[in-house]
Amino acid sequence: MSSIFGNIDDLYLFCYVVEEGSLLAASKKLQLPVSTMSRRLSALEQRLNTRLLEKQGRELVATQSGLEAFELLQSGMESIETGFGQMLTDTQEASGKIKLAIPHSFYRAFVGEVVERFLVEHPKVSIDLVLSQEQVSPQTDRDLLITFELADMHDMIARPLFKARQAFYASPEYLQKVGEINDLATLSQLDWVSVDHSLDISVYQQDQLVDVMTVTPKLIVNDILAVCGAVEKGLGVASLPFRHVHKGMNVVRVLPQYQRSVRQAYLVYKQRRYQPKALSLLIERLMNGVEKMQKPKDFTL
């Protein structure tokens, strides 16, 4: 596409340099030689008869005129980019590899069904599925993470997925061994079975925070079903999600007037103007999968 100012790609290159902060940074992102970009931008300046970039040390950065030109051009460049991006997304078939990292229990709860159906419908997509409690921040624009923790997730998109409600449980045999539990102080001193290394547990009565217990885990196992099994066998007390507790289990609720703070799960991925089609479709399916699980009753893990 050309205009009276030359090839419109040159205007795009200029805007990209300003966005990235330097010619070198822009050339790395666009994977174009610095010499090529420099030559094309010099030709653009000659056509406009305006100095857009200037040397600052060993870098080329925007002049004041360049910054003003960028403000005028930015919206138009984004509209063109958006139009072409949407056109390609609509016409291309979803393909490529996606990495999805989630805890074991999430896969059993709803993700497994979503992933398996997605792979059938999109045969050119492959998924690298990592079932683990150990979270790793998404490294590429094809990485997805489902997590309760947003620490160190800077510059990421985190979409609320579902809320997990938990209370405290132990087996009748364990409770018979330790004796009557009448308060949170006694509860905190018991043997704990935990899914992670968190030692401080926020305790609520209805919607009111009443205490923060510090516990000492006797067993830490990064699978919620393994935690449930250990509690049933009398190894200690645990904070268990309501969804994983059923009538057939050998557990009883301890201090039923209290519960752990509601935990929010998030779907996390890198922030990017245009996501790969396969990733966008899988994100949509996962969000819809949770919505279906929450009807007609709350979906709680």
VENPE-V506504 format. One record per helix or strand. SS is the DSSP state (H for helix, E for strand). FROM is the first residue (numbers start at 1). TO is the last residue. If there is no record, write none. Layout:
ss=SS from=FROM to=TO
ss=SS from=FROM to=TO
This chain:
ss=E from=2 to=3
ss=E from=6 to=7
ss=H from=8 to=20
ss=H from=23 to=30
ss=H from=34 to=48
ss=E from=53 to=56
ss=E from=59 to=62
ss=H from=64 to=91
ss=E from=96 to=102
ss=H from=104 to=121
ss=E from=125 to=131
ss=E from=143 to=147
ss=E from=156 to=164
ss=E from=166 to=170
ss=H from=172 to=178
ss=H from=184 to=188
ss=E from=192 to=194
ss=E from=200 to=205
ss=E from=208 to=214
ss=E from=217 to=220
ss=H from=224 to=232
ss=E from=237 to=241
ss=H from=242 to=244
ss=E from=252 to=253
ss=E from=259 to=260
ss=E from=263 to=270
ss=H from=277 to=293
